[in-house]
Amino acid sequence: MNTTTQAEARPIIFITGPTATGKTAAAVALAREIKGGGEVISADSMLVYRGMDIGTAKPSMEERRNIPHHMIDIVAPDESFSAADFQQRAIGLIGEIRGRGRVPIVAGGTGFYINSILYKDSYGFGDVEPDPEYRDHLYEMARERGAERVHDLLKSLDPARAGQIHPQNLKRVVRSLEYIRQTGATFPQNASPREREVIPGAKNYVLTIARDKLYDRIDKRVLKMVESGLVDEVRGLLRAGYGEGLTSMQGLGYKETAAYIKGRLTFDEFVDTLQRNTRHFAKRQMTWFRTQCRGKMIGAEGFRPDAIIKEIAESSLTI
């Protein structure tokens, strides 16, 4: 006997891909087209922070009008928020949205967030409690000797895990070291994306765009952010006591702007650096979605919400 409820039969749609491919706009368009409506769950690690709007390209209240958005503006810039926190909240939201007869649409480009709920074998990765004392020790080591030294420590204990994390991604390096310290084991290794099983009902669509066009979009987006008041936004955060050492203030757009405000970069250097760093970030994202996140590639310029709705309707899932 099939015991699947109507709510469980509804899909969980993922709209993912590199920065500046129009994921938010695509998710909103899809939510408006779905019968009964959809609700958007942000899977962007920077959108969780209150007061950080321009540098994160956060959707405006007008853009969010009539379409419920979740996981936006939920913590202060000096509060911690991990992939495990995201996973726990997102799982709850998915159940609530389905329970309302609506379709959850997960939209964002933070690969670790997306994979934490897309694949079954990711569940439970955040069960280990944090170790504040050890964490402070590792962050102090990074301040005194550089993030590379902390990454070297992980490399000596778990080379496979270290190879998956950029040396400057201190948050993930520290989390991995905490896991090893508390469990006495190396971090669990996931199978390749093709071998991993997605959660029931998941449909992942990865927006893509030609690299030259994407880079042009990025350069124009950075200029628009600056014109829209990015410098004033970051200056206000610094005056409010949110220092450059915070994880949130190390985010793309904020560290470069703070360096300009502090006089370490000229204005032209600041803009050039932010554009370059954003292009490099997008390149890493493209590699991630190509190799670590199984999904159907869709040209961003040819995105059609009606085509996705038709595809899902023809499957065993209901829209």
C-alpha positions in Angstrom: 0.0 0.0 0.0 1.3 3.4 -0.9 1.4 5.6 2.2 2.9 8.7 0.6 0.9 11.7 1.7 -0.1 14.5 -0.7 2.3 16.8 1.0 5.2 14.3 0.6 4.3 13.9 -3.1 5.0 17.5 -3.8 8.4 18.3 -5.2 11.3 20.2 -3.6 12.7 22.3 -6.4 16.3 23.6 -6.2 17.4 26.6 -8.4 21.2 26.7 -8.0 24.2 27.9 -9.8 27.0 30.6 -9.8 26.5 34.1 -8.6 24.9 36.6 -11.0 23.0 33.9 -13.0 19.6 35.2 -11.8 18.7 32.4 -9.4 16.4 34.6 -7.2 14.5 36.0 -10.1 14.1 32.5 -11.6 12.8 31.2 -8.2 10.3 34.0 -7.9 9.1 33.5 -11.4 8.7 29.8 -10.8 6.9 30.4 -7.4 4.3 32.6 -9.2 3.6 30.0 -11.9 3.1 27.0 -9.7 -0.5 26.1 -8.9 -1.1 26.8 -5.2 2.1 28.9 -5.0 5.7 28.3 -4.0 7.8 29.6 -1.2 11.5 30.4 -1.6 14.2 29.1 0.9 17.4 31.0 0.4 20.5 28.8 0.3 23.0 31.7 0.4 25.3 31.9 3.4 25.5 35.7 3.3 21.7 36.4 3.1 21.2 35.2 6.6 22.8 38.4 8.0 20.7 41.4 8.9 22.0 44.8 7.7 24.0 43.3 4.9 21.9 44.0 1.9 23.8 45.6 -0.9 26.9 43.5 -0.8 24.9 40.3 -0.7 22.6 41.3 -3.6 19.7 40.6 -1.2 16.3 40.6 -2.9 14.4 43.8 -2.0 11.1 43.7 -0.2 9.4 44.7 -3.5 11.0 41.6 -5.2 9.8 39.4 -2.3 6.2 40.9 -2.5 3.6 38.1 -2.4 6.2 35.4 -2.4 7.2 34.2 1.0 11.0 34.1 1.4 12.9 32.2 4.2 16.4 32.1 5.6 16.9 35.9 5.0 17.8 38.4 7.8 17.7 35.8 10.6 21.0 36.5 12.5 23.1 39.5 13.3 26.5 39.9 11.6 28.4 38.9 14.8 26.3 35.7 15.3 27.6 32.3 14.1 25.6 30.4 11.5 26.8 27.1 10.1 25.7 24.6 7.4 24.4 22.4 10.2 22.2 25.3 11.4 21.0 25.8 7.8 20.3 22.2 7.4 18.2 21.9 10.6 16.1 25.0 9.8 15.7 24.2 6.1 14.4 20.7 6.8 11.8 22.1 9.1 10.8 24.8 6.6 10.4 22.2 3.8 8.0 20.2 5.9 6.0 23.3 6.9 5.8 24.6 3.3 4.6 21.2 2.0 2.1 21.1 4.8 0.6 24.3 3.6 0.1 22.7 0.2 2.8 24.8 -1.4 6.1 23.9 -3.2 9.4 24.6 -1.5 11.9 26.3 -3.9 15.5 26.3 -2.6 17.4 29.0 -4.3 21.1 29.9 -3.9 24.7 29.4 -4.7 26.3 28.1 -1.4 27.1 24.6 -2.4 27.7 23.2 1.0 24.2 24.5 2.1 22.5 23.0 -0.9 24.2 19.6 -0.6 23.4 19.5 3.1 19.7 19.0 2.2 19.9 17.7 -1.4 21.5 14.4 -0.5 20.4 11.8 1.9 23.9 11.0 3.1 24.4 14.6 4.3 21.8 14.2 7.0 23.3 14.1 10.5 26.7 15.7 9.6 26.0 18.4 12.1 25.3 16.2 15.1 28.7 16.9 16.7 28.5 19.7 19.3 30.8 22.7 18.8 33.9 23.0 21.0 34.1 26.8 21.8 37.5 26.6 23.6 39.2 24.6 20.8 37.5 26.8 18.2 38.9 29.9 19.8 42.3 28.3 19.9 42.2 27.6 16.2 41.0 31.1 15.3 43.8 32.6 17.5 46.3 30.4 15.6 44.9 31.7 12.3 45.3 35.3 13.5 48.9 34.8 14.7 50.2 32.4 12.0 47.7 32.6 9.1 44.8 30.5 8.0 47.2 28.3 6.0 48.7 27.0 9.3 45.3 25.8 10.5 44.7 24.2 7.1 48.1 22.5 7.4 46.9 21.0 10.7 43.8 19.6 9.1 46.0 18.3 6.2 48.2 16.4 8.7 45.1 14.8 10.3 42.8 14.3 7.4 44.4 14.9 4.0 41.3 13.9 2.0 39.1 16.5 3.8 41.8 19.2 3.6 41.9 18.6 -0.2 38.2 19.5 -0.4 38.5 22.8 1.4 40.3 26.0 0.3 42.9 27.1 2.9 41.2 30.5 3.3 37.8 28.9 4.2 38.7 29.0 7.9 35.1 28.2 9.1 35.0 24.8 7.3 38.6 24.0 8.3 37.8 24.7 12.0 34.6 22.7 11.9 36.4 19.7 10.4 39.1 19.9 13.1 36.4 20.1 15.8 34.8 16.9 14.3 38.1 15.0 14.4 38.8 16.2 18.0 35.4 15.1 19.3 34.9 11.8 17.4 38.5 10.6 17.0 37.6 9.9 13.3 38.2 11.7 10.1 35.3 13.5 8.5 32.9 11.2 6.6 33.7 11.0 2.9 30.7 11.2 0.6 30.4 9.2 -2.6 30.6 10.9 -6.0 27.5 13.0 -6.9 26.4 10.3 -9.4 26.4 7.7 -6.7 24.7 9.8 -4.0 21.0 9.5 -3.5 18.9 12.7 -3.5 16.1 13.2 -1.0 12.6 12.1 -2.2 11.0 14.7 -4.5 14.1 16.7 -5.1 14.5 18.3 -8.5 17.8 20.3 -8.9 18.2 22.8 -11.8 21.6 24.5 -12.2 21.5 27.8 -14.0 24.5 28.3 -16.3 25.7 31.1 -18.6 28.7 31.5 -21.0 31.7 32.6 -19.0 32.3 35.8 -20.9 28.7 36.9 -20.4 28.8 35.9 -16.7 31.9 37.9 -16.1 30.4 40.9 -17.8 27.3 40.6 -15.6 29.5 40.4 -12.5 31.5 43.5 -13.4 28.3 45.5 -14.0 26.7 44.1 -10.8 29.7 45.3 -8.7 29.5 48.8 -10.2 25.8 48.8 -9.4 26.5 47.8 -5.8 29.0 50.6 -5.4 26.6 53.1 -6.9 23.8 51.9 -4.6 25.8 52.6 -1.5 27.9 49.6 -0.7 30.6 51.7 0.9 28.1 53.5 3.2 26.6 50.1 4.2 30.0 48.7 5.2 31.0 51.9 6.9 27.8 51.7 9.0 28.5 48.1 9.9 32.1 49.0 11.1 30.7 51.9 13.1 28.2 49.6 14.7 31.1 47.5 16.1 31.1 44.7 13.5 34.8 44.2 13.0 36.7 43.0 10.0 37.6 39.7 11.7 34.0 38.5 11.8 33.0 35.7 9.5 30.3 37.8 8.0 32.7 40.7 7.4 35.1 38.4 5.6 32.3 37.8 3.0 32.8 38.7 -0.6 32.3 42.4 -1.1 32.7 43.3 2.6 36.4 42.5 3.1 37.3 44.5 0.0 35.1 47.5 0.9 36.5 47.5 4.5 40.0 47.5 3.0 39.1 50.6 1.0 37.5 52.4 4.0 40.6 51.6 6.1 42.8 53.1 3.4 44.5 49.9 2.3 43.1 50.2 -1.2 42.4 53.1 -3.5 38.9 53.4 -4.9 39.9 52.1 -8.3 41.9 49.2 -6.7 38.8 48.4 -4.5 36.5 48.2 -7.5 39.0 46.2 -9.6 39.7 43.8 -6.7 36.0 43.2 -5.9 35.3 42.5 -9.6 38.3 40.1 -9.9 37.5 38.3 -6.6 33.8 37.9 -7.6 34.8 36.4 -11.0 37.2 34.0 -9.3 34.4 33.1 -6.8 32.0 32.4 -9.7 34.7 30.2 -11.4 35.0 28.1 -8.2 31.2 27.9 -8.1 31.0 26.7 -11.7 33.5 23.9 -10.9 31.5 23.0 -7.7 28.2 22.6 -9.5 29.8 20.7 -12.4 31.5 18.2 -10.1 29.8 18.1 -6.7 26.1 18.9 -7.2 24.0 16.7 -9.5 21.4 18.6 -11.3 20.0 19.5 -14.7 21.9 22.3 -16.4 19.7 25.1 -17.8 20.8 28.2 -19.7 20.0 31.2 -17.4 19.0 33.3 -20.4 16.6 30.6 -21.6 15.1 29.8 -18.1 11.4 29.0 -18.5 9.4 28.2 -15.4 6.6 26.7 -17.4 9.0 24.1 -18.8 10.1 23.0 -15.3 6.5 22.8 -14.2 5.6 20.6 -17.2 8.6 18.3 -16.5 7.6 17.9 -12.8 4.0 17.4 -13.7 4.9 14.5 -16.0 6.8 12.8 -13.2 5.3 11.0 -10.2 5.4 14.3 -8.3 2.4 16.7 -8.1 2.5 20.4 -8.6 
